[in-house]
């Protein structure tokens, strides 16, 4: 055979072997790449499911402001925690803790709320609450962030968000499994509209209660109306923050605006200041809370 033919045949044979080797390698990879990739995917754990909401927590801790302390519900300008909607013991209120825990409520509920507290005070309260490892923590805060001596003193929305997020982080650092029930901030403008019908209430308001909303209660002029609208809008923004931040926590329920929407009448307001909830109003708050905490889903 001529050398030229043998050389051509050798090149052809080498090309065929190379093509076969390439096809074999490609065929191995077309089944899904490197075999370790399958092993790695199979070994990777699936995300942990969100824990189911416990509709029957075994203990309750409360944080917040004067409403949760029962301020002006029993006597003028004084706390009355026994009628607190969250942890009170008064049978006429039938607090959330009593509804959930029954006779065990006094030994398994704690009230860390403080009259006058703002959202900036909530992280410290959450630390106290978390130390008890409660099954449920109730939160009602924000009214004092809007109730200032002047609208310019209201807590900025960004600061309100920062403080509330910090409060939840503080709780999780101490008690990661505690559930949280967050109420909306009440509609302060509706409280003004209802309470301004009481001459005694308006005299108490002049002592300094929520002046951003309640100052010059009978003034319906443009400036006063604009001031009250600004407070109303700020409360709406606070409630959006509560909803949004709560939604990012693995065990938090917001009341979907139920307290903000509740129409507090004369019977539900303190007979001394016509602004804070009366004993009857505390009972209505307890009803709303129990319905939201025990709702399925």
C-alpha positions in Angstrom: 0.0 0.0 0.0 1.4 3.4 -0.9 2.6 5.5 2.1 0.1 8.2 1.1 -2.9 5.8 1.6 -1.6 4.5 4.9 -1.1 8.0 6.2 -4.7 9.0 5.1 -6.1 5.8 6.8 -4.2 6.5 10.0 -5.6 10.1 10.2 -9.1 8.8 9.6 -8.9 6.2 12.3 -7.5 8.7 14.9 -10.4 11.1 14.1 -13.0 8.3 14.6 -11.5 7.4 18.0 -11.5 11.1 19.1 -15.1 11.5 18.0 -16.2 8.4 19.9 -14.4 9.6 23.0 -16.1 13.0 22.8 -19.5 11.4 22.4 -18.9 9.2 25.4 -17.9 12.1 27.6 -20.9 14.2 26.4 -23.3 11.3 27.0 -22.1 11.0 30.6 -22.7 14.6 31.3 -26.1 14.9 29.6 -27.6 12.8 32.3 -27.3 15.7 34.8 -23.7 16.7 35.1 -21.2 15.6 37.7 -22.6 12.7 39.8 -21.8 14.6 43.0 -24.4 17.3 42.0 -27.2 14.7 42.5 -25.8 13.7 45.8 -25.5 17.3 46.9 -29.0 18.2 45.9 -30.4 15.1 47.6 -28.5 15.9 50.8 -29.6 19.5 51.0 -32.4 19.9 53.6 -35.7 21.4 52.6 -36.7 24.7 54.3 -38.2 24.3 57.8 -42.0 25.0 57.7 -43.4 28.0 59.6 -44.6 26.7 63.0 -48.3 26.4 63.4 -49.9 29.1 65.4 -50.8 27.9 68.9 -54.4 29.0 69.6 -54.1 27.9 73.3 -50.8 29.4 74.7 -50.0 28.5 78.2 -48.9 31.9 79.4 -49.3 35.6 78.5 -47.1 38.7 78.9 -48.2 42.2 78.0 -46.1 45.1 76.8 -47.2 48.6 75.8 -48.6 51.8 77.3 -51.3 53.2 79.5 -54.2 51.4 77.8 -52.7 48.0 78.8 -52.1 49.4 82.3 -55.8 50.2 82.6 -55.1 53.9 83.2 -58.2 56.0 84.3 -60.4 52.9 84.1 -60.9 52.6 87.9 -60.1 56.0 89.3 -58.8 59.4 88.0 -55.3 59.7 86.7 -54.1 56.3 88.0 -53.2 52.8 86.7 -55.6 49.9 87.3 -53.9 46.8 85.9 -56.5 44.5 87.3 -58.8 45.6 84.5 -56.2 45.4 81.7 -57.6 43.9 78.5 -54.5 41.7 78.3 -53.7 40.3 81.7 -56.2 41.7 84.1 -58.0 39.7 86.8 -61.3 41.6 86.9 -64.2 39.2 86.1 -66.1 42.1 84.5 -63.4 42.5 81.9 -62.7 38.8 81.3 -59.2 39.6 80.0 -57.4 37.7 77.2 -55.3 35.9 79.8 -58.3 34.8 81.7 -60.1 33.6 78.5 -57.0 31.7 77.5 -55.7 30.3 80.8 -58.7 30.2 83.1 -57.9 29.9 86.8 -54.2 29.6 86.0 -54.1 33.2 84.6 -52.7 35.0 87.8 -49.7 32.6 88.0 -49.0 32.6 84.3 -49.4 36.2 83.1 -47.3 39.4 83.5 -47.9 43.0 82.7 -44.8 45.0 81.7 -46.6 47.9 80.1 -45.9 51.4 81.4 -48.1 54.5 81.3 -46.6 57.0 78.9 -44.5 54.5 77.1 -43.6 55.1 73.4 -42.4 52.6 70.8 -38.8 53.5 71.8 -39.5 51.9 75.2 -40.7 48.7 73.7 -37.4 46.8 73.3 -36.7 47.0 77.1 -40.2 45.8 77.9 -39.8 43.0 75.4 -36.6 42.0 77.2 -38.5 41.8 80.4 -41.4 39.8 78.8 -39.1 37.4 77.0 -37.3 36.5 80.3 -40.6 34.8 81.3 -40.5 32.6 78.2 -44.2 33.4 77.6 -46.3 31.5 75.2 -47.8 34.8 74.0 -46.8 38.4 74.2 -49.4 41.1 73.5 -48.3 44.5 72.1 -50.3 47.7 72.2 -48.1 50.7 71.6 -48.0 53.8 69.4 -50.7 56.1 70.8 -48.1 58.1 72.8 -45.9 58.4 69.7 -48.8 60.4 68.1 -50.1 62.0 71.3 -47.5 64.7 71.8 -47.6 68.3 72.9 -47.4 69.3 69.3 -47.6 67.5 65.9 -44.0 68.4 65.3 -43.0 66.2 68.3 -44.7 63.0 66.9 -42.3 60.1 66.4 -41.2 59.9 62.8 -42.5 56.8 60.9 -38.9 55.6 60.2 -38.0 55.8 63.8 -41.2 54.0 64.8 -40.3 51.2 62.4 -36.8 50.9 63.7 -37.9 50.7 67.3 -40.6 48.1 66.6 -38.3 45.9 64.7 -35.7 46.2 67.4 -38.4 45.2 70.0 -39.2 42.0 68.1 -35.4 41.2 67.7 -35.0 41.7 71.5 -37.8 39.3 72.2 -36.4 36.7 69.7 -33.0 37.0 71.3 -34.5 36.0 74.7 -37.5 33.9 73.8 -37.5 32.8 70.2 -40.6 30.7 70.4 -43.0 33.2 71.9 -45.9 34.2 69.8 -46.8 37.9 69.4 -50.2 39.5 69.1 -50.0 43.1 67.9 -53.0 45.5 68.1 -53.4 48.5 65.9 -53.1 52.0 67.3 -56.6 53.3 68.1 -58.2 56.0 66.0 -57.4 59.0 68.1 -59.5 61.3 65.9 -62.6 59.2 66.6 -61.8 59.3 70.3 -61.7 63.1 70.1 -65.0 63.2 68.2 -66.7 61.0 70.8 -65.1 62.5 73.9 -65.6 66.2 73.0 -69.3 65.8 74.0 -68.2 65.6 77.7 -67.6 69.0 79.4 -65.7 67.1 82.2 -63.6 65.2 79.7 -62.6 68.4 78.0 -61.5 69.9 81.3 -59.3 66.8 81.9 -57.9 67.0 78.4 -56.5 70.5 79.2 -54.3 68.9 81.8 -52.1 67.7 79.0 -53.7 64.5 77.5 -52.8 64.0 73.8 -52.6 67.7 73.0 -51.6 67.1 69.4 -55.2 65.8 68.9 -57.2 67.1 71.9 -56.0 70.7 72.3 -58.8 73.3 71.7 -61.3 70.4 71.4 -64.1 72.7 70.2 -62.0 74.5 67.6 -63.3 73.3 64.1 -61.3 75.9 62.2 -59.0 75.0 59.3 -55.8 75.0 61.3 -57.2 72.7 64.0 -58.7 70.4 61.5 -55.5 70.1 59.6 -53.6 69.4 62.8 -56.0 66.6 63.7 -55.8 65.2 60.2 -52.0 65.1 60.5 -52.2 63.1 63.7 -54.8 60.8 62.1 -52.5 60.2 59.1 -49.5 59.5 61.3 -51.5 56.8 63.2 -52.5 55.2 59.9 -48.8 55.1 59.0 -47.9 53.6 62.3 -50.4 50.8 61.8 -48.9 50.1 58.3 -45.6 49.7 60.0 -47.0 47.4 62.7 -48.6 45.2 60.0 -45.5 45.1 57.8 -42.9 44.4 60.5 -45.2 41.8 62.2 -45.6 40.0 58.9 -41.8 39.5 58.7 -41.7 37.7 62.0 -42.3 33.9 62.1 -44.8 34.0 64.9 -46.6 37.3 64.9 -50.2 38.2 64.3 -51.5 41.7 63.6 -55.1 42.5 64.4 -55.7 43.8 60.8 -56.8 47.2 62.1 -59.6 45.8 64.4 -58.8 48.2 67.3 -58.3 51.2 65.0 -61.7 50.4 63.4 -63.5 49.8 66.7 -66.1 52.6 67.4 -65.6 53.3 71.1 -68.8 54.9 72.4 -69.4 56.7 75.7 -69.7 53.5 77.7 -66.3 52.3 76.4 -64.4 55.5 77.4 -63.2 56.5 80.9 -65.7 58.7 82.8 -62.8 60.7 84.0 -60.9 61.5 80.8 -63.2 60.4 78.0 -60.1 59.2 76.1 -58.7 56.0 77.7 -60.9 52.8 77.7 -63.2 52.4 80.6 -63.6 49.0 82.2 -66.2 48.2 79.6 -63.8 49.4 76.8 -61.1 47.1 78.2 -63.6 44.2 77.9 -64.2 45.1 74.3 -60.4 45.0 73.6 -60.2 41.6 75.3 -63.0 40.3 73.0 -61.1 41.5 69.9 -57.9 40.0 71.1 -59.3 36.7 72.0 -61.1 36.4 68.6 -57.9 37.2 66.7 -55.6 35.0 68.8 -57.8 32.0 68.6 -58.7 32.4 64.9 -57.6 29.4 62.7 -55.0 29.8 60.1 
